[in-house]
Amino acid sequence: MSSEPATYPGYRFPAEIIRHAVWLYYLFSLSLRDIELLLAERGITVTHESIRRWVLRFGSEFAGKLRKRRPRPGDTWHLDEVFLRINGELHYLWRAVDQDGVELDILVQPRRNASAAKRFFRRLLVGLKYKPKRLVTDGLRSYGVAHREVMPEVRHRVSPYLNTRAENPHRPTRRRERQMQRFKSLDQAQRFLWAHTMIYGHFRPRRHLMTAAQHRRARAKAFRIWREETCVQIAA
């Protein structure tokens, strides 16, 4: 049996190093050069440009595998949108979470009109393959139009006071936006934020609702799933 460390096809660095670099990038507000320094402290000489290529190649792939392993979310969806300034122009990040704070999906769009709301609703239905029992949104009228046309049978509650579950997840996005000195394009923002949402959320359960023992078990399970879904056999 070979004692050589396993590698992803086409990459000379061990898979364990690559997936660890991707994990660091999406879970913490670290730059590529920060990760280069952290790896160097452990005797691993790799450039930040190589780490950038790893992130682009594996980030969305790993995030998609984690999403498939996620239990079915709840039946109450909270939706919210927040502005992003991309290359000097205003865009909007649409986000949906369930009643337990589990992030369902995100979509970056240049508008926040009825067409944009309907596009996000349809994306949620295609990705989750079921309809909720209730929608909770703020007072944006575009949600009402999308609700009537896409999910008229679902109850719709309009309340800015009940929608903090969808607003709170914007905070990690704001931190990364500042650290990255804003996003450079819509495609870059969508690609990064989708992967960030899935990977960050996988390792960040609602700790304040858990005992210490429950949190340790949840953390151990998250790491086990991460190792299983980023192993060489799956990546190949």
N, C-alpha and C positions, 0 to 999 in steps of 0.2 A: 504494500500500500504506500502511495506517495505521501511524503511529509510536506510537500510544497503547499503553501496556502492557496485556497481556491480563488480564482479570478473570474471576472465577467469576460465573456468573449470579446477580444479586441482591446482589452485594457490590461496593462502590465502590473498595475497596483492591485494588491489583494482586495477582494470584494469587501472584506471587513472594514478596511480603511475607507473605501469609497462610500459605503452606506453610512459610516460614522460621520463623514464629512457632510453628507446630505442631511443627516439627522441634525447636526449642529446648526446648519444653515437655516433650516426651516423652523426649528424649535426655539432658537434664541436669536436675539437681535444682534447678530454678528455679521461683520463684513467678510468678504472672501479673504482679505488679507489677515483678518483676525483668526480665521480658521487655519490659514497657512501657518501663522505663528504658533497656534495651539498644537498643531501636528508636528511642527519643528521641535517643540519642547519635548516631544516624545520620540525624537530621533527620526521622524518621517519627513524627508525633503521632497516637497511638492510645491509647484507654483500656484498662485491664486487663479491663474488662467486655466490650469487643469481642473481645479475645483469648480470653476464656473462651468466648464464643459460637463463635469459630472452632474452638477445640479440641473443643467438643461436636459441632459440625457435621461436621468433617472428620477427626477423630482415628481413629475406627473405620473410616471409609471408606478412608482411606489405608492403615491397617493391614491391612484385608482384601485390598487390591490387592497389597501386599507379600507376604502369605501365599500368594497364588496364584502368584507368581513364584518362590517358594522351591523349590529342588530337593527331590526326594523324600527325607524323612529316613531315618535308618538303621533297622535291624530289631531293635534292642534298646532297649526303653523303660525309663527310670528314673522312678519315681513317688514323690512325697513330698508331705506336707501340712504346713502351718504355721498357727498360729493368728493371727487378726486380731481386734482389738477394735473393733467398729463400733457407734457410738452406745451405748457401755457394755455391749454384749453380745458374747459370744465367738462368732466365726465361724472358718471354716477355708478357707484357700487351698490348693486341690489343684493340683499342677503336674506336668507330664510333659516330659521331655527325652529325646533319643536319646543314643547312645553317644558322639557327637561334641559333646554339649553344646547342640545346637540345640533350642530350646524348641518343644514341639509344641502345647501348649494349657494354659489355666488355667481353673479354675472355683471361684468363691467360693460356699460353702454353709454353712448354719447348723449342720450336723452332720458328724461323721466316722465314721458307722456304715456298715454294709454297704450300705444303700440309697444313701447318698451315694457310696460307692466304685463301685457299679454304674452310677450315673448318670454319673460321670466316665468310666468305661470306655466306655460307649455313646457319649458325646460324642466321645471320641477316635476311635472306629471310624467314626462318621458323618463327622467332619471330615477324616480322613486316608484313608478308603476302602480300607484294607488292614490286615491284622493283623501284628504283629511276630513274630519267632521266639522272643524271650525278654522277660520282664518282670523287673525288679529293683525290690524294694521293701524297706522296713524291716519291723519285726516286727508292725505293726498287723494284727490278725486280719481286719479288714474287707477288706483286699486279697485275702486267701485266699478269702473267700466270693465276692467279685466275680469273681475269676479262675475259680473252678469253675463259675460260672453263665454268665459272658459269654464267656470265652476259655479253655475247658478244654484245648484242644489246644496252647496256647502254654506253653512252659516258664516256670516261675515260680521265681525265686531270691530267697530272703529273706536279706538281709545289710545291716545298718546301715553296714558298712565299705565296701561297693561303691556306696553311694547318694549319695556326695558330689556327683555330677554334678547331681542333682536338688535338692540342698540349697544349693549355691552360688548359683544364680539368685535365691534368696530375698533375698540381700543388697541388690540394687538396690531391691527392693520395700520393705524395711525403711527404707532411706534416704528414699524418697518418702513412706512412711507418716509418718515423723517430720516431714518438711518440710511436709506437708499437714496436720499436727496431727490425724492419724487420719482415716479415711474416715467419711463421715456416714451412708451407707446401703449396703445390700448391692448395689443396682443401680449406685450410683456406683462402688463398689470394683470390681465386675465389668467395667463399661464402661471405666474408666480402666486397670485392670491388663491387660486383654486387649489394648488398643491399645498400651500401654507395652511389653508383652512382645514384640509383633511389630515395632514400630518400633525399640526399643532393641536387640533381638537382631539386627535387620537390619544395624545399624551397628557391632556389637560382635562380630566374629569372635574365635575363640580365638587371640589374637595370640601367645601364648607358644609356639604350635606352628608359627609361620610365620617365614620369613626376612623381613628388612626389605622386600625387593623384592616378595615374595608379599603382604605386608600392604598395601603401596601399591596393588598391582593389585586386591586385594579391596576396599579402600576406594574406589578409583575406580569399580569396578563397582557398589558399593552406592549411590554418589551418582548414577550414570547411571540405575539402575533407579528410584531415588527421583524423579528429575526426570521420567522417562517416565510413572510412575504417578500423579504429582500434576499433570500438565499440564492445561490448561483443557479440552481436548477430552474427556478421560476424565472429569473431574469434572462436566462438563455432563450 
